[in-house]
Amino acid sequence: MAPSALQRWLRTLGLALLLALPAGLLGGCVYRLDVQQGNLLDQTDIEAVQEGMTRSQVRYLLGTPLAVDPFKPDRWDYMYYLKPGKLSRATQRWVIVRFDGDIVREVNRDVPLGSQG
């Protein structure tokens, strides 16, 4: 005896649900990479940078600056961004070091991203 249209439709629906359930459950198991960019800035190293230090001392503590403006060679920008894969909140830091010649004149710590500094 041939199955009715309703039975075929129910069988197709059941098979579709049976296949969709594992795919939906596995979709939540996606590994998301941590996104890390810039210079990893340790708070103790940032606090160690003081007025009167030389460029080489700052480079030793914080590393090579992420951005050096060719039109303003007396300013070094250190930026750090970390977005853990599972979390929605990112960690962002921006430190600006200003020089007078070869000597640190000013250190702006934890400048809000998006400001001109």
N, C-alpha and C positions, 0 to 999 in steps of 0.2 A: 504494500500500500504506500502511495506517495505521500510525503509529509505536506501538510498544508502550508500556505504562505506565512501564516502566523508562526508556525513551528520553525520554519527556515529563518525567519527574521529574529526570533528569540535565540536560536542557536548561533546566528551570526553576532548578535549583540553580546551573548555570553562569551564567545571566543574573543571578541574585541576587548571586553573588559578583562578577561583573563590575561591577555597580552599587554594591556596598558598598565595594569597594576604593578608588575615588576619594573617596568620602564619608569613609572612615576616615583617609585621608591628609590631606585638607583640614581635618579636625578638629584636627590638631596645629598648624595655622597660625593659630590664633586670637590676635588681638592683645589683650593684657591691659594695661589702663591702670594707671599709677602712682597710688596713693592717697596724698595728702599732706594732712595736717590740722594745724591749730594754727599756732604761730609758728615760722618758720624760725629756729633759734637757731644763730648762728655762735659757735664756741668763743672767738674773740677778744673778741666782744661780751660773752659771759657772764663771761669773766675780767675784763673792764673794770669790771663792777659791783662796787663796794667799799662797805664800811660807811662811813657818813657822807654818802653821796650823797643827793640829793633825789629825790622821786617823779618830777619832770619829767625829771631826768637819766636815770633808769632807763627811763622811757617812751621817751626819745629813743634809747637804746641798743638796747632789746629790743622796743620797740613796745608796743601796747596789750595788757595781760594777757588771756589766754584766759579765765581765771576769777577773778572778784573775789567773795569771799564777803560777802554783805550783813551777816552777823552777825560777821564778823571783817575789818573794813576795813583792818586793818594787815597783811594777807597778800595777795600777788599770786602767782598760779600761771601759769607759762609752760610749756605742753606742746607737744611736736612729735612727729608720727608720720609715717613714710614707709614705704610698702610698695611696692617696685618690682614691676611686674606679672609679670615673668618669674622673679623670685626668691621664695623662700618665707620669707626672713628679713626682718623689719621693723626699722627704726631708730626708737627711741623715746627721747625726752629729756623730763625734767621738772625745772624749776628753780623753786624757791620763794623769793620775796623777802619778808622781814618788815620792817615799819617800826615805828619808835617816833615817833609823830606824823607828821612829813613826812620823816624821816631814816631811811635804811636801817640797820637794826639787825643783820640776819643774812641771809646768802645761802646756801641749800642747793642745791648743784649736783649734777646727775645723780642725783636721787632715784629709787630703783627704783619703777616704776609698780606700783600696787596697795598701796603703803604709805600710811599716813595722813599722814606728814610731820609 
